């Protein structure tokens, strides 16, 4: 009788250990998949900040570096400085061979607010240029959810005109859709394995 009881206990323990091992392997599978997915993302961003302290030599070097990348033709113009040698007026514009362009004019008698010229490189190696406002240092903690056009304007005058072809936006949407499809397929596969 003790022999039968010992055998049942051994079997129960073995089955419990196997089930525990299987459940632990399924529990760690999504974390492993997420970690692997993060490794495959290869988007890069290179940002050049322009502030009221930026020198003429800095502007020239930034334009030269960006134009050397052959992303777009970047130009700084209408640069005016105050008696402290701070930039109070500047026009930044670019156009590329795809027909995309962007223009940003800044004026503030106390010195322009900082902004950035950013090169984005996607996983496929394609690049595009963007001129962005650096409002984070002025914004409230709640401003993250507010669209740019509703953000407070800290300049005397700002003229942003944006004419971007849908190519970069379309590429971004397509890459997001592909990523979502991969995630959905992975989830379906995990659910099927979990049902077995």
Secondary structure, DSSP 8 states (H G I E B T S, - for coil): -HHHHHHHHHHHHHHHHHHHHHHHHHHHHHHHHHHHHHHH---EEEEEEE-TT--HHHHHHHHHHHHHTTS-EEEEEEEEE-TTS-EEEEEEEEE-TTS-EEEEEEE-TT----EEEEEEE-TTS-EEEEEEE--TTTS-GGGGGS-GGGS---SSEEEEEEE--THHHHHHHHHHHHHHHHHHHHHHHHHHHHH-
